[in-house]
Amino acid sequence: MADEIYLTGITTTGTPHIGNYVGAIRPSIAASRDVSKKNFYFLADFHALAKNEDPDKISQSTLEIAAAWLALGMDTENSVLYRQSDIPEIPELTWILTSMTAKGLMNRAHSYKAAVQANLENGSDNDPDKGITMALYSYPILMAADILMFRATKVPVGRDQKQHVEMARDIAQRFNHHFGEVLVLPEPVIDDHTATLAGLDGRKMSKSYNNTIPLFAPEKKLRKLIMKIKTNSLEPGEPKDTADSTLFDIYKAFATPEETAAVEQQYADGVAWGTMKQTLFEYINDHIGPAREEYERLLASPADVEAELQKGAARAREVAVPYIKQIRHAIGIRKLG
Ligand code: TRP
């Protein structure tokens, strides 16, 4: 449908790694250039607060993520790239939605339930809410405001975020039931085809496991990390299985089908792990080399990144400012005469 509006956010904790690239950044960059789609991308720095990050890390992560998207060629003319905290209408809408969201709905959020469960398991029995902030608890309402503020109809997210988008839909439905058809109901879009990469130790690549390969690691560091990827103990010359090979999965996520087929043959022929690591390093290094130069340039010129974000915020607010007026009016927050 021509009128679909796509929106997705990325929490500003951490440095973009190759798992983020393959799973989220690369498809977003491609979509940003698709002129048949209206796309909003934002840096969710208010969400980062819920993770208790330190201030310098939040701002550094904002710079790194924005620089990564720009360096990789995000089309910021065709799509809108902004920082959540530059749009004051978002926290305003958050409060409005908080006022009409059932507490019971938040009790059911997987992320909250997991935190309570962890407390019960580690013996904090007398306080199941130990260490749980209101930000963690109300996280889905802020996320609903992010989505509803821009009338998004499609929200591309990972599986773990599906429930949050469904909650945004529930919240919007309830709002509309009371105040008329003001909010647009969003749908999650989950792409089951995008690869989930394993990290250095073979578990899912994730900053919480500390097993990531930063997307723009300098060449030497990149090589060093790739050399650390876990393999089995098969010797050179022994045929190797591509299933459950982190090296293979990463290679495949970057390479063309023909190149992948050639590497499959090398596995069958018993390629040495050291050789395969070198092949992978060279491939990734060539693939991201040009973007890495631009990324480094942007990191050294944060004012350029800031200017892009300000441009995006102005465009985002062209939508948010009039819409919040309409929302305020609908709920009775109005000028008197
Ligand atoms: N919660 C999302 C995550 O951790 C990030 C996010 C915040 C988001 N607001 C959003 C994603 C709105 C999509 C739409 O991945």
Residues whose N, C-alpha, C, O or C-beta is under 5 A from the ligand:
A	BS01	LIG	L7 T8 G9 I10 T11 A44 H47 M143 D146 P156
